[in-house]
């Protein structure tokens, strides 16, 4: 009976996917190199996007399905409480209504073909591999569901979902206080700054190493002018960052005010009525019901939300609060990335940015003609300047109800081709992006944007390093900077602003910590895997991060009391003596990079340039969880684009694949593999060549 149901399901999927099919899989060629990375060739852009979807499913169908479940609001059925957070996110963002209202008019006919081709690729793979489907009802997926994933991602990237999560937990804090140090690095160097005389770009994202938003590397090519190598996430229609033959870019997360919180004034007697411009209006009730996996069971869970003139509304112990953010008003992020992928020069890239479909993210760019460019990108409403938008504002007046009219792109912090020849961002303020003499002045920008003025340890360390080089840098120099494993002298970390206190504790006051505190004074602040001094502080930092973190809400205190730093060091001392019998333990013995049966020592700690965040692995070790992820180095030379890259694990997430862990040694040893956009070279070194559905 089960076999018949699977067969029937497979047939139905085949019929549905091919009635509306526009891509002939025979027009798609997938070439696998020695690392298993797919180089995807199609006659049309739609063919290429189809091939990207198919290859991604071949390598990581598990996470593609997880992404689709999140889009359907059903991730809690397989991931439990952690999945429920995203399911609630899809619901409170009101993504379905947003997409229904905008879908038919939002996209160009050109991009609709690309989107449809990608969806066909996912559905065709599911049709051909029914035994790999984890849950009933995932397939067939459609274009609107894939775009819903982008709406969810924009909500996450712009911190709107974190704000909503805080409200649900009755923990709203000012936007300025919710700045996160975790993130990414990006650098662009102009020819004038490089000894080799050509531009260079470094993409160094700090993403989760596992799950639907871990990076997948691919090379996508069409006969319509698409030729790009870079990274994407599960169900990503295009590449999100990387390089083509002419130009490239990377992203880092920025932290201006991308969402606003409004406190409603409720009627003293009439339930669910709120005041607005002197009138009493009724809230619309919205109920969500989930089936949350807890152990072997699925527990029904319900929650009531509301909708006001401002948007999503949450009731907590403090009252009723609405949340409004620009991502609710534009669903074109996927198309903007598509045009960025295909841009052939700086002017075309600027035209793609002019869409303003991306509601957040810094952009660091370089190209073959030597241009470098930085923008702290965002979609900002025209807010009333008489209110403090970094805190809760009144929700009872049209004076605070901003409309979807957004500031022009010219209003955003932007630097093009600085005289010093370099640009950078490490999730720090956009007003520190190049040589201090050429930095932008925050006072010149609209204060209601709420741009952060904060540094990160990574930005401070980069500033220390760049000043050590007198004049031009070599390619090896910029590699050395990127892979630096040392804390800045200030050791500034937003969220733990007084972290330096851990080095200033009085050994006479805490004699049981005298040995550790003496080590602190002599520690060179390097976090390489051979370091024994770093290990105590790695374990202590893991204690502190656990203390101040609250799941995805990540509510960080600005400072911690002295006693918590003392507790962290005592915890580290006890941990190391219990499991190793000494404090003299190399960091790589305690901190591991783990996947399957492979376990390698790895260096790095939070908030260094070569960042690493860890979680418990077993009773005596920790394992990498987030930080250094997909890394790409690009040089735009007279002979063409030269590319090096590395993935934390490998091209495939299937344990049986030889590419499940084959990049781990490169990654842990701070090395990379050579990549190319040249078809002749790719074909000469191909390990496999096939069309979707025809792999041997």
N, C-alpha and C positions, 0 to 999 in steps of 0.2 A: 504493500500500500504506500509506504513512504517513497519507494522507488518511483511509483507512478506519479505521486504528487510532485516529486522533483522533476520528472520528465515533463509533466504538464506545465509546471512553472517555467522550465527552461524554454519550452515551445512558445509560451505566451510572451516571455521576454524577447525572444527572437523576432516574433511577429511585430511587437510594439516598436522595437528598436529599428527594424528595417523598413517599416511602413514610412517612417519619417527620416530615413537615413539619407544623408547627403554625401558621405565619404565612402569611397570604395577602398577597403583595406589594402587592395593590391597596389594602390597609388602611394602607399606609405612604406618606407623602408627603415628598419631599426638596425643600427650598427653598434655592436658592443665592443668596446676596447678591452685591453687587458685588465683594467680595473672594474669592468662590468658597467661602466658609465654608458648610458644610451645616447647615441647620436642619431637623431630622428629626422628623416628627410621626407618631405611631402611635396606634391605638385602645388598645392594651395596652402594658404595659412590654416584653413580648416583641417586639411589632411595632417599637417604638422601637429596641430593641437590634439587631434584624434590620437596620433602616435604617442604624444606626451602622456595622455591619459592611459593608454594601453600599457606603455612601458612602466609607468608608475604603479599600476595595478599588478603587473608582473612582479615588481620588486617589493611592493609593500601594500598589498590588498587589504591587510588588516587595518592599517591606519587610514586608508582611503575610506573604508567602511565606517570607521570611527568618526571621521569627518562628516560623512553623510548622515550618520545617526545624530550628530550634534545639530546639523541643519534641520533635521526632522523633529528636534526636541525630544529625542529618545535615547540619548547617550547614557542616562541614568540606569537604563535597563541592563547595561553591560559594565559600566564603570562605577555604579553605585553613587555615593554622595558626591564624589568629584565630578562625575558626569552630570549630576543634577544641577550643579552650579551653572554649567553652560546651557542646560535645558531651560532653566529659569531665565538665563540671559536672553535666549532667543525669544522667549515669551514677552519679557518686559520691554524688550526693544521694539516689540510690535512689528517684527520683521515681515510677517506675511502681508500685513496691510500696506506697509511701505512699498513692498515689491509689486503688489497688485496695482497700486496707484501709479507707479512709475515705469513699470517694465516695458510696456509697448512703445513708449516714446523716448526712453532713456538712451538706447543704444543705436549706433549706426548699423546699417545693413551689413557692412563689412565685418563688424565685430560679432553680430548675431550669428553669422556663419561659423566663426571661430568657436563661439560658445556652444553652438549646436554640435559641432564636430567633436568637441571635448566630451560633451555629455554622451554622445553616441559611442565614443571610445570606452567610457566607463561601463555603459550598459552592455556593449558587445562583449567586453571581457567577462562581466557577470554571467551573461548568457552562455558563454563558452566554458565557464568554470563554476557550475551551480553548487558543487560540493564545498567550495571555499566560502560560500555566503554564510555569515555568522548569525544573522537574524532575518526572520521573515519580514517582508514589507520594505526592505531597504531599496530594492530595485523593482521597476526601473526608476532611476532618478530623472530629474528634468532640469531645464535651464534655470528656472526660478529657484529651485533648491540650491543649486550651485551658487547663485548670486546671494542667496540668504547666508551662505557661509562667509561671503565677503562682508555683508552687513554685520555679522557677528564679529568678524575679525576687526573691523573698523571700530566697533564698540569696545573691544579689548585694547586695541592699540591706542585709542584716544582716552583710555582710562574711564570711560563712561560706565562700563560694567563694574569697575572697582568702586566707583562712587555709589552705584546702586546697591552693591553688596554691603558697603558700609552702612547705608541707610537701613537695609533689612536687619542688620545687626545692631542698629541704633548707635552707630559709631561714626557719624559724619564728622570729618575734619576738614579744615581749610585745604583748598587745592595746593597751596604753597607748601603745606605740611605733608602732602602725600607724594612728594617727589621721590622717585625710586632710583637708587644708585645702580641697580642691575640694568644691563642693557647691552650696548654694542659699541664698537669703535669703527671709525672710517677715516681714511686719509687720502688726500689727493696732492700730488706733487707736480709742479709745472716743469717744463724742460730747463728753465733757467736755474732751478734748484737741484737738478740731477746732474751728476758728473757724466752720465751717459748721454745727456742732452735730449732726453725725451720724457714725456709725461708718464706718470705711474699712478695707479689706483690700488688701494688696499681695502678689501671688504672683510670685516672681522666682526661678525655678528655673535651675540651671546644669547642663544636660544636654548630651550629645553633640548636635551639630547635624545629624548624619546617622545613618541606620541605624534599626533596629527600635525603639530606645528614644529616638528623637527625637520631639518632641511633634507631635501632630495635634490641631487645634482643631475642636470640633464643639458643636452645641447639640442636645440630646436632649429630646423632649417626648412625653408620653403622656397619654391621658385618665384614667389611673390615678394622676395626681399627680406625675409626673416632669417637671421643667422645669429643666434645668441646662445651663449653658454653661461649657466648660473644656477641659482637655487630657487626652489619653489616649495610650497607646502602641499599637503594632501588635498586633492581636488582643485589645485591651482591651475587656472586655465592657461596662464603664461608663466614666464619666469619673473620673479619679484625683484631680483637684483642680479648683477653680473656684467658681462660685456658682449658686444657684438664686434664686427670688424672695425668699427669706427669710433665707438664710444662705450663708456660704461658708467655705472653708478652703484652706490650702496646706500642702505638706509640705517639710521639709528633712531631710536625712540626719543621723542621730545616731550616736554612736560609743561606746556602752557595751559591755560584754562580752556579745556575742550568740552566741559560740561558744566551745567549750572544747576543748583539746588534751590528750590523755592518752598518756603514754608506757607502752607495754606492756613487760612483762618476759618475754622469750622463753626457752623451754626450751634448755638448753645443748647438747642433742643432737637432740631430736625437732623436725624441721622444722615450722614454722608452728603450734607450740603455745605458748600464753601462759598465765601464771599469773593466777588470779583467786580471791581468798578461799581461798588454799592449794591450789586444784585446778589441773590443767593442762587447758586447753580448746583445741580446735583452731579455727584461723581458717578462715572460709569463703572460698574463692577466688572472685574475680569478675573476668572478663576482658572487656575492651572491644576491639573491632576497628573501626577507622575507615578510610574512604577519603578521604585528605586531598588536596585539589587543590593541586598545585604546578606552576605553568605550565599546559601543556595536559594534564598527566598527573594521574591519581589514584593516589596511593601508599598501599598498605595499611600501616596503622600499628596496632600492638597494645600494650596496656599491662595489667599485672596489678594489681588492687586486692584488698582483703580486707574482711571484715566481722567485727567482734567484738561483744561485748555492748554496747560503747559506740557502735558504728555504723561508718561508713566508716573504713577503715584503710589507711594508706599506708606502704609500705616505702621508706626512703631510706638514704643512707649512714650516717645517725646512728642508725638503728634502725627500730622499728615504732611508728607513732603513729595514734591514733584521733581522730576529730572528732565532736562531738555538738553539736547546736544546736536551739533550740526550733522552728524552722521545719519540722523533720521531723515534728512532731506536730500540725500544724493546717493545713488546706488551704482555710480559709474566707475568705481575704483578699478574693477577688472579691465574695463576698456582703456582707462588711462595707462595702466601698466602695459597693455598690448601696444599702444602707440609709442610708449617709451622703449619697448623692446625693438621696435622697427625703425626708430629714428636713425637717420643716416648722418646727421651733423648736429651741431649745437643749436641751430635755429629750429630744426624739426623737434629736437628734444624740448626746447622751450615751448613750442606749440603744444606738445603733449601735456606739459605742466600747466599750461593755460586753461586746460579743462577744469582744473580744481576738483577732480573726482576723488583724490586722496585727501582725507580729512585730517591727517596728521603725518608724522615722520619727517625727520631731517633727510636731506638728500645731499650726498657728496659725489661729485662727478668729475670725470676727466675724459679727454678725447685725443684723437690722433693728430689734431692740429695744434695741440698744446694748451687748449683751454682747460681751466679748472674752475669749479663752481660749487658754492654751498648755499643751501636755503633751508631755513627752519620752516618747514612747510606746515600748512594747516588751513582749515576752513573756520573763519571767525565771524560770528554774527555782529551786526551793528548794535552793540549794547549801549544802554543808557549810562553815560559816564558818572551819573550822580549816585551810583550804587557800588558797593564793594563786592564785586563778582567772585572774588576768591573765597568768600564766605557765603552763608545762606542769605538769600535775598527774599523780600516779601513776595508772596504769591497771591496777592489780592488786587493787583492793579495792572492795567495794560502798559504802564510805564516800564514794567520789567518783562513783559511778554514780547520778547524780540521775535521778529518775523524772519523767514528764510531769505534774508538779503545779506549777503556776505561781503566782507572787505575784499577789495581787489588784490590780485596776487602781488602787485607792486608794493603793497603795504607790508609784506613779509620781510623778515631779516634775510638779506641776500648779499653775498660777496662773490664777485666774479674777477678772476685773474689778479689777485693781490700782488703787489710788487715783491713781497718776500718770497713768493713762489710756493706756498704751501697752505693747505686748509685741513682742518680736522674737526671731529666731534667725538666725544666720549660720553654722551648723554649729559653733557654739561650745558651751561647757558649758551645760547647762540651769540652772546656778546663777548665770547672768548672762543674764536674760531680760526684765528690766524696770528700773525705777529701782533703784539699788543698795540703797536703804533697804527695798525690798520683795522683793528677791531671796531665793530659797530658800537654805538652808544645807545644803551637801552632807553634813555630818556627821549630818543627820537621816534619811538614807536608807541602806538596807541596802548595806553595802560590797561584797557579792558581786555587785551589779549592775554595778559597774565603770564608773560614769558618768564621762565625761571632765571634767576641771577646766580644760581648755585654752580659751584665747581664739583667735580668728582675726584676721587683719588687718582683715577686714570688720566683725567685732563691735567691735573697738577703734575703727575709724573711725566707725561708727554712734554709739558712745558719745561721741566727740568732737563729732559734728554735733548730736546731740540736746541737748547741753548749751549749744549756741550760741543755741537758741531759748528765749526767756524767756516761759513761759506756753504759749498755744495755738499750734497749727500750722494753716496753711491747706492746702488740697488741693495747691496749687502747691508749698508747702514740702515736703510728703512726696514729691512727684515729684522735687524737687531733690535730696533726700537719697538716694532710690533710684538716681538716675542719676549720683551722685557718682563722679568718676573719679580721685580722689586717694588716695594711700596715707596710712595713719595715721602719725603722727610716729614711732611706735615701729617701724614696718615689721616687725611680728612675723609670722612664717609658720611654723607647725608643719611640721617636715620640713626647714626651713632656718632653724633657730632663731637662727643667728648671721648672718642675711642682712645686718644692719646693718653687718657688717664690711666690706662692699663700699664703704661710704662713709667708712671710717676708714683705708683703706690709705694708707701714707706715700708721697707723690710723690717724695721724695728716695730712697726705697728702690726705687721703680719709676718712673724718670724717663720711660720710654717711655709711661707712662700719665698723665703729669702733667696734660695737657689734659683728659682725661676725668675725672680725680679733682677737678679744679677745677670742672668742670661739675656734678659730684655735689653739691658744697657749695652751689651756687646753684640747683639744681633744686627747683622748688616741689612736686615729687612728684605732679604732675598727669599724667594719661596720655591726654589728649584727642588726637584725630588730628592737630591742628595742632602739637603739642609737638615740638620738636626735641631737647630734653634727654632726653625719655623714650625715644627710639629706641635709644640705646646700651644702655640697661638692658633694653629689650624683647628685643633680640638676645642680650644676655648671659644673661638669664633663660631664654630658650629653650635655650641651651647647657646651663645648669644643670639644667633639668627633664629634658632628654634624658640627662644624666649620672646622675641619681638615680633615674630611672624604669626599671622592668623589666616592660614590657608591662602586662598587667592586674594583675600582682602589686603594682606600685607600692610596693616596699619603700623607704621613705624614711629616709635617715640623719638623725639629729637635728641634726648640724652638719656643715659641710664645712671642710676645712683652708684656710688663707689662700691657698695656691697655686692652688686651684681657682677662687676668685673672681678671682684675677689672670688665670688662663687664660681665664676667661669674658670678661673685659674686653678682653683681647688679641684674642680671637676676634671680638668685636663691632667693635673698631677695624679689624681686617683686612677683615672682611666689608663694612663701610660704605665704607672707602676703595677697596676693589676694585670694588665695584658702583656707587658713587655719587660717588667722588672727594672726599668730604667727610664730616665727622661731623654737619654741619648739615642733617639730613634729617628732614622732618616724619614723625611716626609713621605717618600714613595713607598715606605713599608706600611704606612697607615692609610694612605690615600691611593685608591686604585681606580683605574679605568677599566670597566668591566662590561663584557657582553658575551653571553653564552659561556663557553669554557675558557675564554681568554680573559686574563686578568693581568694588567700591566701597571707598574708604578707610574704615577703622574704627578707633576708639580702644579703650582698655581694655587691661589687663594682668592676669596672674594675681593673685588675692586682693584686688582692689579690689571695691567694692560692685557696680560695673558690670563684672563680671569677663570676661576673654577669655583663652582658651588657644589657641595657634596651632601649626601644623605647617608645614613647608616647602611653598610653592606652586610656585615655580620657583627658579632660581638666585639671584635677587635679592629675592624677596619671601616673606612668610609669609601663610598664610590661616587664617581662623577655623575652629576645630574643635570647641571646647566652651566653655561659659560661658553668657552671656546667651542664653536660649532663649525659650520661650513666657512672655510677661509679661502679667499681668492686674491692672488696678486696678479696685476696686469701691468705690462709695459707696452706703450704705444710707440713702436720703433719704426724706422724707415723701411725695415723688412717686413713689417706687419705686426700683428698683435702677438705678444708673447704672454702665455698664461701659465701660472702654477696654482694648484688648489689642493685642498685636503678636506676629507669628510671625517668626522670623529670615529666612524666605524667602517663603513663601506657602502657600496652602491645598492646593496640588497638588504632588506630586513627579514629575509627568510633564512632560518638557521641552517638549512641544507645547502645554501649557496656558498661557493668559494669566496664570494664578495661580501659575506656577512660581517667579517672582521678584518679584511685584508689591508685596511688603511690605518689600523690602530697603532702599529709600530711607528709609522710616519708621524701620526698625530702626537703621540706621547713623546717623541724625540724631536718635535718642533721642525719637522721636514714636510715637504710637499711633493706632489707629482706633477709632471709636465702635462699640459693639455693643449689642444689646438682647435681652431675653427676651420682648418684647411681640409677639404674633403679628400684630396688625393692622399695626404698623409694618413688620414683616418682610415681610408679603405686599404691602404698598404699594410696597416698594422691591425686590421680588424680581426677579432676572434670569432665573432658571429655576425651574419648578415641575414635578415629575414623580414618578412612582412607579418603584421599582426595576425595571429592564428596559425602561422606557418612555421613556428619555431620547432626545430628538431628536438 
